[in-house]
Amino acid sequence: MSSERLLNVSGLSKRFGGVVALKNVDGVSVAGETLGMIGPNGSGKTTFVNMVSGHIRPDAGTLQFAGIDIAGKTPHELAEIGLCRTYQAVRVFSALPVQQNIDNARLLLAHRGLNSAELKELTEWLRLDTRLEAAAGSLTLFEQRRLELLMRLVLKPKLIMLDEPVGGLAVTEVIEMIQLLKELRARCSIFVIEHTMRVIRELADRVMVLIAGEKVADGPPADILRNKRVIDEYLGARHA
């Protein structure tokens, strides 16, 4: 794992009216690392990703990616420098064939995207090579999640942020997705938000914990899953 800092966040804060969504959050993601983020619903996890990925602006704090100040940059500008994300609810062009979904994604960075051989390898790896003519909306949820991942990977990201990538999947599909994400680590760095602790235990090198908009812990999964405050306020006694 490299010591190069890809994502460097300091003092990140955000309010929505009278509600404090994030308060003075610091965080670092290094190249080659899989960084997990956990916490109760409403703890600020998605707000954090939305700010890093250019969907909302922070009220305070600094955001850097690969040494570049990214506060205020658009998702397209962030894709240009190697940062992209997925969403809790899958976002694909449901009425369009899988192939056209992929082609539309490639247009975003047509000047430096994958060549045909690289795209073929990626499509086969994600087991979508036999589904290219099918309407994206006709795919299973697991297939749509793989398609959304493919639509990000054609942009050759340095870091991909995944917001609950196993949400809604069956147990066997969760196991398959974990294996895919383990293999994904050879392609790019990963930031993953998850409530499914199996994903965090098996995938993350390090975990940040948000509770009520504040970072309360940061460390290896084994340490985090034994942390008394994390157990008391989020995981519950079954994880103790």
C-alpha positions, 0 to 999 in steps of 0.5 A: 500500500502506498503512503500517497494521500489521495483524499485529505479532509480537514475540519469538514462541517455542514449544517442544514438549517438548525441541524448539524450534519457534520462537525469538524470531521478529519479524514485521510484515504491513502492510495491502495487502501480500502477505507470503510465508513460506518455509523447510524442512519443520520450520522452524516455518512452520505453528507460526507460523500456528497461533499467529497463527490461535488454534490454539495459544498461544505460550510467549513473545512478543506477538501483535497484529492491527489493534492488538488483543492476540490471544494466546489468542483463538479462531479465531472471535474472530479471524474477528470482527476480520478474521483467518482462514486456510486449511490445507495439507489442504483442509477442506470438508464433503465430504458436503454440497453446495457451497451448504451449505458456503458457508451454514455458513461465513456463519453464523459471522459472520451479523451482518456477512457478505456480502449476496446480490449480493456472494456471487453475485459472489464465487461467479462469480469463483471459478467455483463458481456452476455447482457449487453443488448438487454435493457438495463431496467430488466437486469436484476438488482445485482446486475444493475449494481455491477453495471453501475460499477462498470460505468464508473470504472470506464472512467479509470478512477483512482478512488471510487466511493461506494455508498452501500454497495450490497444494499438490497442484495441476497446473502449469496449476492453479498458474498459475490459482491464482496469477492468482486470488491476484493478484486476491485482493489487491484484496479483502484482505491476504495471508500465504502459506506456500509451497514453490513458488517461482513463487508467491513470486516472482510474488505476494509483496511481501516474504518472511520466511524461517524456518530451524530455528525462527528468522527468518534473512531478511526482504525483497523476493523478489528479495533473498531468492532471492539470499541465500546462507544461504537458498540453502545451507540451503533453496533449493539451487544451482538457485536461485543 
